[in-house]
């Protein structure tokens, strides 16, 4: 990890990802662990319908399938996370908007993996289309475990070898077959932040318990680029009054900015309901 904010931002811009320790501090680790266990239990029993299931990354979600892997948590708005995002995006807090936040958990009966991809550029894009999209992108921040990335790939089109591993719907048999790939292994309390247009994939082992906070937060300057990438995930529940009422003032302000994005993007066909 870089030793100061300037070095951290420089490393993020160069490699497309950075690892930051202790965003989950020892004093709040146990309470988060208990909260995660409670949310996982309620989601698997079907109390929370807005969840991703094995083989289903986008809405509409099947609320009858109990083998779920994603759900929402409010650790997202904590000061350590927001401060890290501000450093990496180079913006002020009043420019941040709420986007996505999930709790990623292990499936209980299926091992599965996500294919190699960029979050906002099709795997079928030509080299020229890929370069134009990379040049236009405003970065977002994620934290994750079980992650494989290709450092530096957020800035340049794929090589022919990388294209061979990231075109089409199939997940990799071995993620390290991707040219340039590394595995990002995190200890408890560590977080990885990555540009979502870095080439990345993830693997999930049904036999290994997992509870990993996973989210993105955007800069309002991203405008329609953020709308295209975020509103596809089905966020209608974030418009419900009880969701906003449960947020602290910082979270409410970020939610307002997301809803402003929705209202603007609605004119060009985006929808919070997916």
N, C-alpha and C positions, 0 to 999 in steps of 0.2 A: 504494500500500500504506500502511496505517496505521503510525504511528511507534512504537507500544508495544502490549503485549498487550491492554490495556483498549480502546484504540481499534480494534484488529484485531477483537476479539470484537464490539464495537458495530457495526462495519461489516458483519461477517458476519451478525449478527442482522437488520440493517436491509435489506441487499440480497440476502441468501441466498447470497453467494459472496464470496471474496476471493482475490487473487493474492499469493503469497509467493515472492520470489526466493531462489535459492541453496540450496534444500533438497538439490539435487545439487551438491556443491561441486566446484571445479576439480580437486582432488586425487583425487576418486573418480569423476569423470565418465567417464574413459577405461575404467576397469575395468568400470563398469556398461554402457558401450557394448559392450564385448567380450562380456560376459555375455549381454546382450540378443541379440546376433547369434547366439550359440551356441544359445540357447533357441529363437529363431525358426527356425533351421535344423532343429533336432531336432523341433519341432512340425510344421513343414510336411512333413517326411518321414514323419510318423506315429508317432514314438516317444512322444509325449505325447497320449493319447486324450481327456483332459478339457479340451476346447477348444471355443470357440464358432466357428461357421462362418457364412459369408454367409447371411443370412436366418434364422439360428437363434440366438435369444438365451437359450434355456433348455434344460435337459436333457430327454430324453437327447440327447447330442451325437453327430454322425455322424463317427466317427474315420476314415472312408475318404475324406472330402472334404479335399483338401489346401489349400483356400483359406481358411485360418483367420485369426482376428483377435484372439484373446485367450488368455492363458496366465498362469502364476503366477510370481512372483518374491519374494525375501525382503528386498528393500530396505524393504519395508513396516514392519519392526520397528525401523528406525533411529531414533536419538535426535532428529534434527531433525523427522521426521514425527510421532513420538509427542508431542513437546513442542508442536507446532502443534495437534494434535488436542486435547490437554488444554486449551490456551488457548481454543479455539473451543467446546468442549463444556462448559468450566467444571467439569472433574472431575479426580480424581486418577488416577495411573497404575493403581492397583489396582482401578479401576472400569472399565478398558478391556477389551473383549473382541475377539478376532480375528474378522473376518467374511469379507470378500472381498478378493482381490488378484489382478489380472491384468496382463499386458503387452499393451496394445492395439497391433496392427500393421496395416499396410495389406493389403487383399486383393491378389492378384496378377493377377486377370483380371476382376474386377467392381468398378465403382464402386457404392457403396451408402450409404444413410443410415438412421439410426434416426428413427422418428416423434417428434413432440413428445409428451412424456409427463411424468408424475410417477412416481417409482419405486414408490410404495406406494399410489397412488390411481388407480382405473380411469378411463380417459378417458370412460366412459359414466356416471360418477357425476353425480347431480344437484347443484345448487348447495348444497343443504342437506347432502347426504352429504359433499360435498367440504369444506365448512366444518367439520363435525364431525371429519373425519379430520385436517385441518390443525391443529385445536385440540388434538388428542390426541398429536401426533407428538413423539418424541424425536429430535433431529437426528443425522445421520451425516455423515461427511466423505469426500469424493472428491477425487482429483486427475485432470486430464484435459487433452487438447488437442483440436483440431478441434471445439470445443464452442460451442453457441449457447444462451443463457439469456435469460429474461425477469426482470430484476432486481426483487426484491420479491414475486415471485409465489408464494414459499414460504409466505406468510402469508395470502393471500386467494384466494377462488374465482376461476375464470376469468371474464372478460367474455364476452359473446356472440361477439365477434370472435375471441377466443382459442379458444373452444370450437369454432368452425368449422375451426380449424387443428389441433385436437388430439383429435378424436373419430374413431375408426376406425383401421384398421391402416396407412394409407398414409404413407410418408415424404414430407416436403415437397419440392417442386420447388426452391423458394428459401426457406431457413429464415428469411430476413429479412422474408418476408411476414407472419410472426407479429407481431401488434401488440405493440410494446414490446421486441422481441427485439434483442439485440446479439451480436456474435461475440467470443468470448474467445480472443485470439491470444497464445500464449506463446512466449517465446524459450527456447533450451536452458538448462536449470537452473531455470526457473521452474515453479511448481506452482499450480494453481487448486484451492481447496477450496470445495465447494458443498453446500448442504443438498439432499438427494436428492428433496425434494418441490418444489424450484423447477422451473418449466416449463423443460425442456431437450431438446435433440436433438443429434445429431452427424452429420457427413458423413465419408466415407472415399473417398479417391482412389487407385485402383489404380496410378496412375503416380507417386505421391509416397511414397517410403519413410517409414515411421512406426514409432516405438518409444516408446510413452508408458505410463508407470506409472499404473495406475488401480485405486483400491481404496476400501474403506470400513472404518471402525473404529467400534465402537459403545460406548455406555455401558450397563453392566449394568442400569441403572434402566429401560431401554427394555422389558425383559421380552418378553411375547408380541408386542408391536409389532415388535421386531427379528426375532423368530422368523419371523413371517409373511413378512417381506421378504427375509430372508437364506437361510433353509433351502430355499427353492424352487430355488436355483441348482445343487443337486446337489453336495454337499460330502463325499461318502462317503470320498474319498481322504484327507481331512484327519483321519480316524479311524485311518488306518494307522500302525503304530508308526514306520516309517521317516520319515514326515513330521514327527512330533513330535521325533524324535531329531535332526533337522537344524536345529532352531530353537535360538536362544540362550535364556537363562533368561527374559528378558522375553517373547519369543515363546511359550515354553511356558506361561507364566502366562496369557497372553491366550487361548491355545488351550484351556486348562482351563476358562476361563470360557465359551467358546463351547460346549464339550461339556456343560457344566452347563445351558446354555440348551437345547441339544438334548434332554437327558434330561427336563427340565421340560416342554418343548413337545411331546414325544412323546406325552404323555397327551391332547393335543388334535389329533393327526393330522398333525403336521409330520414331515418326514424329511430327514436329511442326504443320503440317496441320491436326493432329488428325487421 
